[in-house]
């Protein structure tokens, strides 16, 4: 059996398009693989943000 070197790119852009629809809505999610950092970008024109004290 031949070994295949499978590597992931350093950055992944996730869009959430699945058989269940756009599960991420108007968000773009960026994943930095090496550090496992997740960055979410929201579309300000389409979303309303409410900060609750229990979430801070």
LINRADA-V554447 format. One record per residue. N is the residue number from 1. RES is the residue in one letter. SS is DSSP state (H for helix, E for strand, L for the rest). PSI is psi in whole degrees, 0 to 359 (none if undefined). D_FIRST is the distance of its C-alpha to the first C-alpha in Angstrom with 2 decimals. Layout:
N/RES/SS/PSI/D_FIRST
N/RES/SS/PSI/D_FIRST
//
This chain:
1/X/L/133/0.00
2/X/L/131/3.78
3/X/L/135/6.48
4/X/L/129/9.44
5/X/L/106/12.87
6/X/L/120/14.99
7/X/L/149/18.62
8/X/L/150/21.82
9/X/L/162/24.93
10/X/L/324/27.76
11/X/E/138/30.05
12/X/E/137/29.53
13/X/E/120/32.34
14/X/E/135/32.51
15/X/L/346/34.86
16/X/L/13/34.65
17/X/E/113/34.61
18/X/E/183/33.28
19/X/L/346/34.23
20/X/L/7/37.04
21/X/E/197/38.53
22/X/E/92/38.86
23/X/L/342/38.33
24/X/L/358/39.15
25/X/L/229/42.36
26/X/L/24/43.67
27/X/E/148/41.56
28/X/E/130/38.86
29/X/E/129/36.43
30/X/E/130/34.77
31/X/E/124/32.10
32/X/E/109/31.51
33/X/L/314/28.03
34/X/L/325/28.47
35/X/L/357/31.77
36/X/L/34/31.30
37/X/E/132/34.64
38/X/E/128/35.65
39/X/E/127/38.43
40/X/E/134/40.23
41/X/E/125/42.51
42/X/E/145/45.20
43/X/L/107/47.18
44/X/L/327/50.76
45/X/L/341/52.44
46/X/L/358/50.81
47/X/L/151/50.72
48/X/L/128/53.43
49/X/L/133/52.67
50/X/L/125/54.54
51/X/L/128/54.20
52/X/L/141/55.08
53/X/H/328/56.19
54/X/H/349/53.99
55/X/H/351/50.85
56/X/L/none/51.83
//
